[in-house]
Amino acid sequence: MPYTKPLAPQPYAKMRRLLKGYDFTGPSLAAILGCTAPTARDRIQHPEKLTLEDLDKLRRYGHVPLEEIKDAFER
């Protein structure tokens, strides 16, 4: 079997998994964040664009526990 390099860890992969784990889609996340569905889909794909205000809305209206949000940012 040929040697393949191990994949480098993706930044914010834990946050992406958290959003997917709570089954947030573009329209459902858009309703929580108060933005358009394409913007919400972009934030699912690129969680580094989430602001602190967005994370607070996820906690309050998306019912994601604060501990899980903190764990998603730990290395």
mmCIF file of the N, C-alpha and C atoms, coordinates in Angstrom:
data_MODEL
# 
_entry.id   MODEL 
# 
loop_
_atom_site.group_PDB 
_atom_site.id 
_atom_site.type_symbol 
_atom_site.label_atom_id 
_atom_site.label_alt_id 
_atom_site.label_comp_id 
_atom_site.label_asym_id 
_atom_site.label_entity_id 
_atom_site.label_seq_id 
_atom_site.pdbx_PDB_ins_code 
_atom_site.Cartn_x 
_atom_site.Cartn_y 
_atom_site.Cartn_z 
_atom_site.occupancy 
_atom_site.B_iso_or_equiv 
_atom_site.pdbx_formal_charge 
_atom_site.auth_seq_id 
_atom_site.auth_comp_id 
_atom_site.auth_asym_id 
_atom_site.auth_atom_id 
_atom_site.pdbx_PDB_model_num 
ATOM 1   N N  . MET A 1 1  ? 0.847   -1.165 0.000  1.00 0.00 ? 1  MET A N  1 
ATOM 2   C CA . MET A 1 1  ? 0.000   0.000  0.000  1.00 0.00 ? 1  MET A CA 1 
ATOM 3   C C  . MET A 1 1  ? 0.901   1.239  0.000  1.00 0.00 ? 1  MET A C  1 
ATOM 4   N N  . PRO A 1 2  ? 0.618   2.202  -0.859 1.00 0.00 ? 2  PRO A N  1 
ATOM 5   C CA . PRO A 1 2  ? 1.463   3.390  -0.920 1.00 0.00 ? 2  PRO A CA 1 
ATOM 6   C C  . PRO A 1 2  ? 1.287   4.263  0.313  1.00 0.00 ? 2  PRO A C  1 
ATOM 7   N N  . TYR A 1 3  ? 2.349   4.988  0.623  1.00 0.00 ? 3  TYR A N  1 
ATOM 8   C CA . TYR A 1 3  ? 2.325   5.881  1.772  1.00 0.00 ? 3  TYR A CA 1 
ATOM 9   C C  . TYR A 1 3  ? 1.539   7.146  1.419  1.00 0.00 ? 3  TYR A C  1 
ATOM 10  N N  . THR A 1 4  ? 0.670   7.534  2.301  1.00 0.00 ? 4  THR A N  1 
ATOM 11  C CA . THR A 1 4  ? -0.041  8.807  2.145  1.00 0.00 ? 4  THR A CA 1 
ATOM 12  C C  . THR A 1 4  ? 0.208   9.630  3.386  1.00 0.00 ? 4  THR A C  1 
ATOM 13  N N  . LYS A 1 5  ? 0.357   10.918 3.178  1.00 0.00 ? 5  LYS A N  1 
ATOM 14  C CA . LYS A 1 5  ? 0.560   11.804 4.315  1.00 0.00 ? 5  LYS A CA 1 
ATOM 15  C C  . LYS A 1 5  ? -0.720  11.910 5.124  1.00 0.00 ? 5  LYS A C  1 
ATOM 16  N N  . PRO A 1 6  ? -0.609  11.946 6.449  1.00 0.00 ? 6  PRO A N  1 
ATOM 17  C CA . PRO A 1 6  ? -1.815  12.172 7.253  1.00 0.00 ? 6  PRO A CA 1 
ATOM 18  C C  . PRO A 1 6  ? -2.345  13.582 6.993  1.00 0.00 ? 6  PRO A C  1 
ATOM 19  N N  . LEU A 1 7  ? -3.644  13.698 7.010  1.00 0.00 ? 7  LEU A N  1 
ATOM 20  C CA . LEU A 1 7  ? -4.263  14.995 6.780  1.00 0.00 ? 7  LEU A CA 1 
ATOM 21  C C  . LEU A 1 7  ? -3.996  15.928 7.952  1.00 0.00 ? 7  LEU A C  1 
ATOM 22  N N  . ALA A 1 8  ? -3.752  17.182 7.637  1.00 0.00 ? 8  ALA A N  1 
ATOM 23  C CA . ALA A 1 8  ? -3.549  18.187 8.684  1.00 0.00 ? 8  ALA A CA 1 
ATOM 24  C C  . ALA A 1 8  ? -4.885  18.473 9.341  1.00 0.00 ? 8  ALA A C  1 
ATOM 25  N N  . PRO A 1 9  ? -4.887  18.706 10.642 1.00 0.00 ? 9  PRO A N  1 
ATOM 26  C CA . PRO A 1 9  ? -6.161  18.998 11.305 1.00 0.00 ? 9  PRO A CA 1 
ATOM 27  C C  . PRO A 1 9  ? -6.757  20.304 10.772 1.00 0.00 ? 9  PRO A C  1 
ATOM 28  N N  . GLN A 1 10 ? -8.022  20.256 10.466 1.00 0.00 ? 10 GLN A N  1 
ATOM 29  C CA . GLN A 1 10 ? -8.721  21.426 9.953  1.00 0.00 ? 10 GLN A CA 1 
ATOM 30  C C  . GLN A 1 10 ? -9.033  22.384 11.097 1.00 0.00 ? 10 GLN A C  1 
ATOM 31  N N  . PRO A 1 11 ? -8.790  23.674 10.895 1.00 0.00 ? 11 PRO A N  1 
ATOM 32  C CA . PRO A 1 11 ? -9.155  24.627 11.952 1.00 0.00 ? 11 PRO A CA 1 
ATOM 33  C C  . PRO A 1 11 ? -10.671 24.708 12.083 1.00 0.00 ? 11 PRO A C  1 
ATOM 34  N N  . TYR A 1 12 ? -11.126 24.829 13.273 1.00 0.00 ? 12 TYR A N  1 
ATOM 35  C CA . TYR A 1 12 ? -12.548 24.949 13.596 1.00 0.00 ? 12 TYR A CA 1 
ATOM 36  C C  . TYR A 1 12 ? -13.354 23.707 13.204 1.00 0.00 ? 12 TYR A C  1 
ATOM 37  N N  . ALA A 1 13 ? -12.711 22.563 13.090 1.00 0.00 ? 13 ALA A N  1 
ATOM 38  C CA . ALA A 1 13 ? -13.422 21.335 12.736 1.00 0.00 ? 13 ALA A CA 1 
ATOM 39  C C  . ALA A 1 13 ? -14.415 20.941 13.831 1.00 0.00 ? 13 ALA A C  1 
ATOM 40  N N  . LYS A 1 14 ? -14.043 21.183 15.097 1.00 0.00 ? 14 LYS A N  1 
ATOM 41  C CA . LYS A 1 14 ? -14.953 20.836 16.196 1.00 0.00 ? 14 LYS A CA 1 
ATOM 42  C C  . LYS A 1 14 ? -16.220 21.682 16.154 1.00 0.00 ? 14 LYS A C  1 
ATOM 43  N N  . MET A 1 15 ? -16.073 22.964 15.819 1.00 0.00 ? 15 MET A N  1 
ATOM 44  C CA . MET A 1 15 ? -17.252 23.831 15.741 1.00 0.00 ? 15 MET A CA 1 
ATOM 45  C C  . MET A 1 15 ? -18.141 23.418 14.567 1.00 0.00 ? 15 MET A C  1 
ATOM 46  N N  . ARG A 1 16 ? -17.527 23.044 13.458 1.00 0.00 ? 16 ARG A N  1 
ATOM 47  C CA . ARG A 1 16 ? -18.298 22.584 12.306 1.00 0.00 ? 16 ARG A CA 1 
ATOM 48  C C  . ARG A 1 16 ? -19.074 21.317 12.669 1.00 0.00 ? 16 ARG A C  1 
ATOM 49  N N  . ARG A 1 17 ? -18.402 20.396 13.393 1.00 0.00 ? 17 ARG A N  1 
ATOM 50  C CA . ARG A 1 17 ? -19.076 19.163 13.831 1.00 0.00 ? 17 ARG A CA 1 
ATOM 51  C C  . ARG A 1 17 ? -20.201 19.455 14.816 1.00 0.00 ? 17 ARG A C  1 
ATOM 52  N N  . LEU A 1 18 ? -19.994 20.453 15.670 1.00 0.00 ? 18 LEU A N  1 
ATOM 53  C CA . LEU A 1 18 ? -21.037 20.834 16.626 1.00 0.00 ? 18 LEU A CA 1 
ATOM 54  C C  . LEU A 1 18 ? -22.274 21.334 15.892 1.00 0.00 ? 18 LEU A C  1 
ATOM 55  N N  . LEU A 1 19 ? -22.088 22.198 14.900 1.00 0.00 ? 19 LEU A N  1 
ATOM 56  C CA . LEU A 1 19 ? -23.227 22.722 14.143 1.00 0.00 ? 19 LEU A CA 1 
ATOM 57  C C  . LEU A 1 19 ? -23.932 21.618 13.368 1.00 0.00 ? 19 LEU A C  1 
ATOM 58  N N  . LYS A 1 20 ? -23.166 20.725 12.774 1.00 0.00 ? 20 LYS A N  1 
ATOM 59  C CA . LYS A 1 20 ? -23.764 19.607 12.036 1.00 0.00 ? 20 LYS A CA 1 
ATOM 60  C C  . LYS A 1 20 ? -24.444 18.631 13.001 1.00 0.00 ? 20 LYS A C  1 
ATOM 61  N N  . GLY A 1 21 ? -23.867 18.453 14.185 1.00 0.00 ? 21 GLY A N  1 
ATOM 62  C CA . GLY A 1 21 ? -24.436 17.537 15.170 1.00 0.00 ? 21 GLY A CA 1 
ATOM 63  C C  . GLY A 1 21 ? -25.794 17.986 15.677 1.00 0.00 ? 21 GLY A C  1 
ATOM 64  N N  . TYR A 1 22 ? -25.976 19.282 15.773 1.00 0.00 ? 22 TYR A N  1 
ATOM 65  C CA . TYR A 1 22 ? -27.281 19.812 16.183 1.00 0.00 ? 22 TYR A CA 1 
ATOM 66  C C  . TYR A 1 22 ? -28.213 19.977 14.990 1.00 0.00 ? 22 TYR A C  1 
ATOM 67  N N  . ASP A 1 23 ? -27.798 19.472 13.838 1.00 0.00 ? 23 ASP A N  1 
ATOM 68  C CA . ASP A 1 23 ? -28.610 19.426 12.624 1.00 0.00 ? 23 ASP A CA 1 
ATOM 69  C C  . ASP A 1 23 ? -29.038 20.813 12.162 1.00 0.00 ? 23 ASP A C  1 
ATOM 70  N N  . PHE A 1 24 ? -28.112 21.774 12.276 1.00 0.00 ? 24 PHE A N  1 
ATOM 71  C CA . PHE A 1 24 ? -28.388 23.104 11.755 1.00 0.00 ? 24 PHE A CA 1 
ATOM 72  C C  . PHE A 1 24 ? -28.152 23.103 10.254 1.00 0.00 ? 24 PHE A C  1 
ATOM 73  N N  . THR A 1 25 ? -29.138 23.547 9.511  1.00 0.00 ? 25 THR A N  1 
ATOM 74  C CA . THR A 1 25 ? -29.012 23.734 8.078  1.00 0.00 ? 25 THR A CA 1 
ATOM 75  C C  . THR A 1 25 ? -28.999 25.228 7.815  1.00 0.00 ? 25 THR A C  1 
ATOM 76  N N  . GLY A 1 26 ? -28.827 25.603 6.571  1.00 0.00 ? 26 GLY A N  1 
ATOM 77  C CA . GLY A 1 26 ? -28.811 27.018 6.232  1.00 0.00 ? 26 GLY A CA 1 
ATOM 78  C C  . GLY A 1 26 ? -30.058 27.754 6.704  1.00 0.00 ? 26 GLY A C  1 
ATOM 79  N N  . PRO A 1 27 ? -31.256 27.277 6.329  1.00 0.00 ? 27 PRO A N  1 
ATOM 80  C CA . PRO A 1 27 ? -32.469 27.984 6.756  1.00 0.00 ? 27 PRO A CA 1 
ATOM 81  C C  . PRO A 1 27 ? -32.711 27.961 8.270  1.00 0.00 ? 27 PRO A C  1 
ATOM 82  N N  . SER A 1 28 ? -32.404 26.836 8.917  1.00 0.00 ? 28 SER A N  1 
ATOM 83  C CA . SER A 1 28 ? -32.655 26.783 10.364 1.00 0.00 ? 28 SER A CA 1 
ATOM 84  C C  . SER A 1 28 ? -31.683 27.680 11.127 1.00 0.00 ? 28 SER A C  1 
ATOM 85  N N  . LEU A 1 29 ? -30.423 27.711 10.696 1.00 0.00 ? 29 LEU A N  1 
ATOM 86  C CA . LEU A 1 29 ? -29.455 28.584 11.344 1.00 0.00 ? 29 LEU A CA 1 
ATOM 87  C C  . LEU A 1 29 ? -29.741 30.047 11.020 1.00 0.00 ? 29 LEU A C  1 
ATOM 88  N N  . ALA A 1 30 ? -30.249 30.309 9.823  1.00 0.00 ? 30 ALA A N  1 
ATOM 89  C CA . ALA A 1 30 ? -30.597 31.688 9.443  1.00 0.00 ? 30 ALA A CA 1 
ATOM 90  C C  . ALA A 1 30 ? -31.702 32.233 10.328 1.00 0.00 ? 30 ALA A C  1 
ATOM 91  N N  . ALA A 1 31 ? -32.657 31.389 10.688 1.00 0.00 ? 31 ALA A N  1 
ATOM 92  C CA . ALA A 1 31 ? -33.747 31.828 11.562 1.00 0.00 ? 31 ALA A CA 1 
ATOM 93  C C  . ALA A 1 31 ? -33.217 32.177 12.954 1.00 0.00 ? 31 ALA A C  1 
ATOM 94  N N  . ILE A 1 32 ? -32.218 31.472 13.410 1.00 0.00 ? 32 ILE A N  1 
ATOM 95  C CA . ILE A 1 32 ? -31.654 31.724 14.731 1.00 0.00 ? 32 ILE A CA 1 
ATOM 96  C C  . ILE A 1 32 ? -30.778 32.977 14.724 1.00 0.00 ? 32 ILE A C  1 
ATOM 97  N N  . LEU A 1 33 ? -29.942 33.102 13.688 1.00 0.00 ? 33 LEU A N  1 
ATOM 98  C CA . LEU A 1 33 ? -28.981 34.204 13.645 1.00 0.00 ? 33 LEU A CA 1 
ATOM 99  C C  . LEU A 1 33 ? -29.581 35.492 13.096 1.00 0.00 ? 33 LEU A C  1 
ATOM 100 N N  . GLY A 1 34 ? -30.701 35.394 12.404 1.00 0.00 ? 34 GLY A N  1 
ATOM 101 C CA . GLY A 1 34 ? -31.311 36.584 11.829 1.00 0.00 ? 34 GLY A CA 1 
ATOM 102 C C  . GLY A 1 34 ? -30.586 37.062 10.582 1.00 0.00 ? 34 GLY A C  1 
ATOM 103 N N  . CYS A 1 35 ? -30.141 36.118 9.762  1.00 0.00 ? 35 CYS A N  1 
ATOM 104 C CA . CYS A 1 35 ? -29.451 36.462 8.518  1.00 0.00 ? 35 CYS A CA 1 
ATOM 105 C C  . CYS A 1 35 ? -30.090 35.651 7.387  1.00 0.00 ? 35 CYS A C  1 
ATOM 106 N N  . THR A 1 36 ? -29.536 35.736 6.200  1.00 0.00 ? 36 THR A N  1 
ATOM 107 C CA . THR A 1 36 ? -30.080 34.987 5.075  1.00 0.00 ? 36 THR A CA 1 
ATOM 108 C C  . THR A 1 36 ? -29.545 33.559 5.092  1.00 0.00 ? 36 THR A C  1 
ATOM 109 N N  . ALA A 1 37 ? -30.231 32.673 4.372  1.00 0.00 ? 37 ALA A N  1 
ATOM 110 C CA . ALA A 1 37 ? -29.824 31.267 4.326  1.00 0.00 ? 37 ALA A CA 1 
ATOM 111 C C  . ALA A 1 37 ? -28.440 31.084 3.697  1.00 0.00 ? 37 ALA A C  1 
ATOM 112 N N  . PRO A 1 38 ? -28.095 31.795 2.605  1.00 0.00 ? 38 PRO A N  1 
ATOM 113 C CA . PRO A 1 38 ? -26.731 31.631 2.075  1.00 0.00 ? 38 PRO A CA 1 
ATOM 114 C C  . PRO A 1 38 ? -25.645 32.068 3.057  1.00 0.00 ? 38 PRO A C  1 
ATOM 115 N N  . THR A 1 39 ? -25.905 33.116 3.825  1.00 0.00 ? 39 THR A N  1 
ATOM 116 C CA . THR A 1 39 ? -24.940 33.559 4.833  1.00 0.00 ? 39 THR A CA 1 
ATOM 117 C C  . THR A 1 39 ? -24.807 32.505 5.924  1.00 0.00 ? 39 THR A C  1 
ATOM 118 N N  . ALA A 1 40 ? -25.910 31.916 6.332  1.00 0.00 ? 40 ALA A N  1 
ATOM 119 C CA . ALA A 1 40 ? -25.871 30.882 7.371  1.00 0.00 ? 40 ALA A CA 1 
ATOM 120 C C  . ALA A 1 40 ? -25.133 29.643 6.870  1.00 0.00 ? 40 ALA A C  1 
ATOM 121 N N  . ARG A 1 41 ? -25.350 29.243 5.615  1.00 0.00 ? 41 ARG A N  1 
ATOM 122 C CA . ARG A 1 41 ? -24.621 28.104 5.050  1.00 0.00 ? 41 ARG A CA 1 
ATOM 123 C C  . ARG A 1 41 ? -23.125 28.393 5.016  1.00 0.00 ? 41 ARG A C  1 
ATOM 124 N N  . ASP A 1 42 ? -22.763 29.636 4.694  1.00 0.00 ? 42 ASP A N  1 
ATOM 125 C CA . ASP A 1 42 ? -21.354 30.020 4.674  1.00 0.00 ? 42 ASP A CA 1 
ATOM 126 C C  . ASP A 1 42 ? -20.758 29.937 6.075  1.00 0.00 ? 42 ASP A C  1 
ATOM 127 N N  . ARG A 1 43 ? -21.527 30.293 7.081  1.00 0.00 ? 43 ARG A N  1 
ATOM 128 C CA . ARG A 1 43 ? -21.024 30.234 8.458  1.00 0.00 ? 43 ARG A CA 1 
ATOM 129 C C  . ARG A 1 43 ? -20.920 28.801 8.952  1.00 0.00 ? 43 ARG A C  1 
ATOM 130 N N  . ILE A 1 44 ? -21.728 27.896 8.411  1.00 0.00 ? 44 ILE A N  1 
ATOM 131 C CA . ILE A 1 44 ? -21.574 26.480 8.760  1.00 0.00 ? 44 ILE A CA 1 
ATOM 132 C C  . ILE A 1 44 ? -20.284 25.951 8.147  1.00 0.00 ? 44 ILE A C  1 
ATOM 133 N N  . GLN A 1 45 ? -20.021 26.319 6.903  1.00 0.00 ? 45 GLN A N  1 
ATOM 134 C CA . GLN A 1 45 ? -18.812 25.862 6.219  1.00 0.00 ? 45 GLN A CA 1 
ATOM 135 C C  . GLN A 1 45 ? -17.542 26.531 6.756  1.00 0.00 ? 45 GLN A C  1 
ATOM 136 N N  . HIS A 1 46 ? -17.670 27.767 7.212  1.00 0.00 ? 46 HIS A N  1 
ATOM 137 C CA . HIS A 1 46 ? -16.527 28.530 7.721  1.00 0.00 ? 46 HIS A CA 1 
ATOM 138 C C  . HIS A 1 46 ? -16.879 29.092 9.102  1.00 0.00 ? 46 HIS A C  1 
ATOM 139 N N  . PRO A 1 47 ? -16.826 28.259 10.144 1.00 0.00 ? 47 PRO A N  1 
ATOM 140 C CA . PRO A 1 47 ? -17.222 28.713 11.480 1.00 0.00 ? 47 PRO A CA 1 
ATOM 141 C C  . PRO A 1 47 ? -16.350 29.820 12.052 1.00 0.00 ? 47 PRO A C  1 
ATOM 142 N N  . GLU A 1 48 ? -15.199 30.082 11.459 1.00 0.00 ? 48 GLU A N  1 
ATOM 143 C CA . GLU A 1 48 ? -14.369 31.173 11.964 1.00 0.00 ? 48 GLU A CA 1 
ATOM 144 C C  . GLU A 1 48 ? -15.014 32.531 11.730 1.00 0.00 ? 48 GLU A C  1 
ATOM 145 N N  . LYS A 1 49 ? -16.041 32.579 10.890 1.00 0.00 ? 49 LYS A N  1 
ATOM 146 C CA . LYS A 1 49 ? -16.762 33.823 10.623 1.00 0.00 ? 49 LYS A CA 1 
ATOM 147 C C  . LYS A 1 49 ? -17.868 34.089 11.648 1.00 0.00 ? 49 LYS A C  1 
ATOM 148 N N  . LEU A 1 50 ? -18.120 33.146 12.539 1.00 0.00 ? 50 LEU A N  1 
ATOM 149 C CA . LEU A 1 50 ? -19.132 33.353 13.576 1.00 0.00 ? 50 LEU A CA 1 
ATOM 150 C C  . LEU A 1 50 ? -18.634 34.394 14.577 1.00 0.00 ? 50 LEU A C  1 
ATOM 151 N N  . THR A 1 51 ? -19.496 35.320 14.923 1.00 0.00 ? 51 THR A N  1 
ATOM 152 C CA . THR A 1 51 ? -19.138 36.336 15.904 1.00 0.00 ? 51 THR A CA 1 
ATOM 153 C C  . THR A 1 51 ? -19.572 35.870 17.290 1.00 0.00 ? 51 THR A C  1 
ATOM 154 N N  . LEU A 1 52 ? -19.152 36.605 18.304 1.00 0.00 ? 52 LEU A N  1 
ATOM 155 C CA . LEU A 1 52 ? -19.588 36.280 19.668 1.00 0.00 ? 52 LEU A CA 1 
ATOM 156 C C  . LEU A 1 52 ? -21.097 36.438 19.804 1.00 0.00 ? 52 LEU A C  1 
ATOM 157 N N  . GLU A 1 53 ? -21.652 37.398 19.110 1.00 0.00 ? 53 GLU A N  1 
ATOM 158 C CA . GLU A 1 53 ? -23.104 37.591 19.130 1.00 0.00 ? 53 GLU A CA 1 
ATOM 159 C C  . GLU A 1 53 ? -23.803 36.374 18.512 1.00 0.00 ? 53 GLU A C  1 
ATOM 160 N N  . ASP A 1 54 ? -23.251 35.833 17.434 1.00 0.00 ? 54 ASP A N  1 
ATOM 161 C CA . ASP A 1 54 ? -23.817 34.634 16.822 1.00 0.00 ? 54 ASP A CA 1 
ATOM 162 C C  . ASP A 1 54 ? -23.758 33.446 17.776 1.00 0.00 ? 54 ASP A C  1 
ATOM 163 N N  . LEU A 1 55 ? -22.636 33.305 18.470 1.00 0.00 ? 55 LEU A N  1 
ATOM 164 C CA . LEU A 1 55 ? -22.505 32.199 19.420 1.00 0.00 ? 55 LEU A CA 1 
ATOM 165 C C  . LEU A 1 55 ? -23.488 32.348 20.576 1.00 0.00 ? 55 LEU A C  1 
ATOM 166 N N  . ASP A 1 56 ? -23.732 33.576 21.002 1.00 0.00 ? 56 ASP A N  1 
ATOM 167 C CA . ASP A 1 56 ? -24.706 33.816 22.061 1.00 0.00 ? 56 ASP A CA 1 
ATOM 168 C C  . ASP A 1 56 ? -26.114 33.463 21.573 1.00 0.00 ? 56 ASP A C  1 
ATOM 169 N N  . LYS A 1 57 ? -26.423 33.777 20.330 1.00 0.00 ? 57 LYS A N  1 
ATOM 170 C CA . LYS A 1 57 ? -27.736 33.413 19.774 1.00 0.00 ? 57 LYS A CA 1 
ATOM 171 C C  . LYS A 1 57 ? -27.876 31.906 19.655 1.00 0.00 ? 57 LYS A C  1 
ATOM 172 N N  . LEU A 1 58 ? -26.790 31.211 19.310 1.00 0.00 ? 58 LEU A N  1 
ATOM 173 C CA . LEU A 1 58 ? -26.829 29.752 19.271 1.00 0.00 ? 58 LEU A CA 1 
ATOM 174 C C  . LEU A 1 58 ? -27.133 29.188 20.648 1.00 0.00 ? 58 LEU A C  1 
ATOM 175 N N  . ARG A 1 59 ? -26.532 29.804 21.660 1.00 0.00 ? 59 ARG A N  1 
ATOM 176 C CA . ARG A 1 59 ? -26.759 29.337 23.036 1.00 0.00 ? 59 ARG A CA 1 
ATOM 177 C C  . ARG A 1 59 ? -28.189 29.600 23.473 1.00 0.00 ? 59 ARG A C  1 
ATOM 178 N N  . ARG A 1 60 ? -28.680 30.806 23.192 1.00 0.00 ? 60 ARG A N  1 
ATOM 179 C CA . ARG A 1 60 ? -30.009 31.181 23.680 1.00 0.00 ? 60 ARG A CA 1 
ATOM 180 C C  . ARG A 1 60 ? -31.145 30.555 22.878 1.00 0.00 ? 60 ARG A C  1 
ATOM 181 N N  . TYR A 1 61 ? -31.073 30.730 21.564 1.00 0.00 ? 61 TYR A N  1 
ATOM 182 C CA . TYR A 1 61 ? -32.206 30.337 20.729 1.00 0.00 ? 61 TYR A CA 1 
ATOM 183 C C  . TYR A 1 61 ? -32.015 28.982 20.046 1.00 0.00 ? 61 TYR A C  1 
ATOM 184 N N  . GLY A 1 62 ? -30.754 28.557 19.920 1.00 0.00 ? 62 GLY A N  1 
ATOM 185 C CA . GLY A 1 62 ? -30.487 27.258 19.325 1.00 0.00 ? 62 GLY A CA 1 
ATOM 186 C C  . GLY A 1 62 ? -30.385 26.153 20.348 1.00 0.00 ? 62 GLY A C  1 
ATOM 187 N N  . HIS A 1 63 ? -30.403 26.528 21.626 1.00 0.00 ? 63 HIS A N  1 
ATOM 188 C CA . HIS A 1 63 ? -30.362 25.601 22.760 1.00 0.00 ? 63 HIS A CA 1 
ATOM 189 C C  . HIS A 1 63 ? -29.122 24.715 22.737 1.00 0.00 ? 63 HIS A C  1 
ATOM 190 N N  . VAL A 1 64 ? -27.983 25.322 22.374 1.00 0.00 ? 64 VAL A N  1 
ATOM 191 C CA . VAL A 1 64 ? -26.702 24.632 22.435 1.00 0.00 ? 64 VAL A CA 1 
ATOM 192 C C  . VAL A 1 64 ? -26.064 25.015 23.762 1.00 0.00 ? 64 VAL A C  1 
ATOM 193 N N  . PRO A 1 65 ? -25.722 24.039 24.600 1.00 0.00 ? 65 PRO A N  1 
ATOM 194 C CA . PRO A 1 65 ? -25.130 24.362 25.900 1.00 0.00 ? 65 PRO A CA 1 
ATOM 195 C C  . PRO A 1 65 ? -23.802 25.108 25.763 1.00 0.00 ? 65 PRO A C  1 
ATOM 196 N N  . LEU A 1 66 ? -23.575 26.038 26.669 1.00 0.00 ? 66 LEU A N  1 
ATOM 197 C CA . LEU A 1 66 ? -22.369 26.856 26.653 1.00 0.00 ? 66 LEU A CA 1 
ATOM 198 C C  . LEU A 1 66 ? -21.118 25.998 26.777 1.00 0.00 ? 66 LEU A C  1 
ATOM 199 N N  . GLU A 1 67 ? -21.179 24.927 27.550 1.00 0.00 ? 67 GLU A N  1 
ATOM 200 C CA . GLU A 1 67 ? -20.030 24.058 27.738 1.00 0.00 ? 67 GLU A CA 1 
ATOM 201 C C  . GLU A 1 67 ? -19.617 23.415 26.414 1.00 0.00 ? 67 GLU A C  1 
ATOM 202 N N  . GLU A 1 68 ? -20.589 23.051 25.585 1.00 0.00 ? 68 GLU A N  1 
ATOM 203 C CA . GLU A 1 68 ? -20.255 22.443 24.300 1.00 0.00 ? 68 GLU A CA 1 
ATOM 204 C C  . GLU A 1 68 ? -19.642 23.466 23.355 1.00 0.00 ? 68 GLU A C  1 
ATOM 205 N N  . ILE A 1 69 ? -20.104 24.701 23.410 1.00 0.00 ? 69 ILE A N  1 
ATOM 206 C CA . ILE A 1 69 ? -19.509 25.749 22.583 1.00 0.00 ? 69 ILE A CA 1 
ATOM 207 C C  . ILE A 1 69 ? -18.082 26.008 23.018 1.00 0.00 ? 69 ILE A C  1 
ATOM 208 N N  . LYS A 1 70 ? -17.834 26.032 24.338 1.00 0.00 ? 70 LYS A N  1 
ATOM 209 C CA . LYS A 1 70 ? -16.465 26.228 24.843 1.00 0.00 ? 70 LYS A CA 1 
ATOM 210 C C  . LYS A 1 70 ? -15.563 25.067 24.426 1.00 0.00 ? 70 LYS A C  1 
ATOM 211 N N  . ASP A 1 71 ? -16.072 23.846 24.524 1.00 0.00 ? 71 ASP A N  1 
ATOM 212 C CA . ASP A 1 71 ? -15.269 22.677 24.154 1.00 0.00 ? 71 ASP A CA 1 
ATOM 213 C C  . ASP A 1 71 ? -14.926 22.685 22.670 1.00 0.00 ? 71 ASP A C  1 
ATOM 214 N N  . ALA A 1 72 ? -15.788 23.250 21.849 1.00 0.00 ? 72 ALA A N  1 
ATOM 215 C CA . ALA A 1 72 ? -15.529 23.278 20.408 1.00 0.00 ? 72 ALA A CA 1 
ATOM 216 C C  . ALA A 1 72 ? -14.377 24.210 20.073 1.00 0.00 ? 72 ALA A C  1 
ATOM 217 N N  . PHE A 1 73 ? -14.030 25.138 20.953 1.00 0.00 ? 73 PHE A N  1 
ATOM 218 C CA . PHE A 1 73 ? -12.930 26.051 20.709 1.00 0.00 ? 73 PHE A CA 1 
ATOM 219 C C  . PHE A 1 73 ? -11.651 25.646 21.400 1.00 0.00 ? 73 PHE A C  1 
ATOM 220 N N  . GLU A 1 74 ? -11.693 24.678 22.294 1.00 0.00 ? 74 GLU A N  1 
ATOM 221 C CA . GLU A 1 74 ? -10.474 24.212 22.949 1.00 0.00 ? 74 GLU A CA 1 
ATOM 222 C C  . GLU A 1 74 ? -9.655  23.374 21.997 1.00 0.00 ? 74 GLU A C  1 
ATOM 223 N N  . ARG A 1 75 ? -8.352  23.407 22.207 1.00 0.00 ? 75 ARG A N  1 
ATOM 224 C CA . ARG A 1 75 ? -7.474  22.586 21.353 1.00 0.00 ? 75 ARG A CA 1 
ATOM 225 C C  . ARG A 1 75 ? -6.999  21.377 22.082 1.00 0.00 ? 75 ARG A C  1 
# 
